[in-house]
Amino acid sequence: MENIIFDLDGTLWDTTEAVTTAWNKTIKKFNLAKKFERQEIVSLMGKTSSELMTYLQNSRQIEDENFLKSCQNQEIEVLKQSGGRLYPKTLQTLKYLSVKKHNLYIISNCQENYIDIFLDFHNCRHLFCGYDCADSRFKNKEDCLSELIKIQKINKFFYVGDSESDHIACKNLGGSFIFANYGFGISKSFDFFIQNITDLKSLF
């Protein structure tokens, strides 16, 4: 059995339309002028709250941390209603891997309750052995991933993600990195490369 750990945004689903809607509702609530465009939101996917706050301060001169908290709370409300867009055949691939007795996990930089919405909206909680989000108790994804490995007693693992930060976290902890080329980011190097999530069927 292989241990396969997934990133969420840009790997299993795309929530950029819902997140753009949520953040623009917050823009209106705080009486700010410049709306967020989807492409700007794409560039922010996968960042921690501290990284997002730094971006807002530097790029939009927004100093109020309540603005980001309001954006994230609004995200949860919008996603509860609309969910996110799964990449093609994501559920079929996850079910295939689960039936083959592979252990599946999710580690993401997202806020609390975000992964729960993914699991419940798409009725796939039973396919995963565990999950956690870096923004809940950890400084970054690597710390979160390290804790999962410790709790689940994982010796060998593959991490599927779409960014260089995913690659670094994975390699620092001795894992094999699978780069999801269809996602939001880039990676300088990787152990395996997939053009779509169904490629995991042949890989495993």
Buried (B, 14 or more C-beta within 10 A) or exposed (E): EBBBBBBBBBBBBBBBBBBBBBBBBBBEEEEBEEEBEEEBBBBBBBBBBEBBBEBBBEEBEBEEEEBBBBBBBBBBEBBBEBBBEBBEBBBEBBBBBBEEEBBBBBBBBBBEBBBBBBBEBBEBEEBBBBBBBBBEEBEBBBEBBBBBBEEBEBEEBBBBBBBBBBBBBBBEBEBBBBBBBBBBBEBEEBBEEBEBBBBBEEBB
